[in-house]
Amino acid sequence: MSYYTRFLSLLLLCSFNISADELTINLSGQTKEGVLSLAIYDNAEAYNYSVKGEQRSEEGIFTGIENFIELKESHEFVINLPEGIYAIALFVDANKNLKIDKNFLGIPKEQFGFSNNAMGKLSAPSFEQAKFRVEGNTLQNIKLK
């Protein structure tokens, strides 16, 4: 076996061991078009600061999407992530003011969702409720509320 052939064999072998896992996010239940603000958190502290504390910050967000989405029955997003524990929080900003609008009772007027379709009691769900493991190809189906 030549040096070149051994090198190619080693390179191919290594390339199969080095890969990102794939997270597919399916969104459904959209009623208005707007800017999708989707954040993927890899720790409870960042999640709680942003979601529970309602502080808009890029800090602590592992990755995310901020794109205009047209009104459609469903949307699919595929994101490559390293294996790990994550939680997703998202909303569709219909009036494009970069925040989730709420009524006088604090109930969101714009659509939102969380991984595992988690729901909190009178507030956003905890990181524990929304967390999931990305391992290999992983699917999260999120129905907008």
PyMOL commands that set and color helices and strands:
alter all, ss='L'
color gray80, all
select helices_A, chain A and resi 3-17+44-52+115-117+127-130
alter helices_A, ss='H'
color red, helices_A
select strands_A, chain A and resi 21-28+34-41+61-69+74-81+84-93+112-114+132-134+137-143
alter strands_A, ss='S'
color yellow, strands_A
deselect
rebuild
show_as cartoon
